[in-house]
Amino acid sequence: MPELRFEGAVGFAQFEVSAMNWTRHVWDLSDEELAAVGKILGHPVTQIHAHY
């Protein structure tokens, strides 16, 4: 069976949470923001940039 190898962060998920705010100058969410989202969802979250 072939092995999968990825250079950067890759995510496989059952659902996606997407947020867009064009007035924000920083694309990455801070550690505090990620922790707040994880607390709301009841599970730690990881930020992965999607490139289509």
Secondary structure, DSSP 8 states (H G I E B T S, - for coil): ------SS-----S-------TT-S--S--HHHHHHHHHHHTS---------
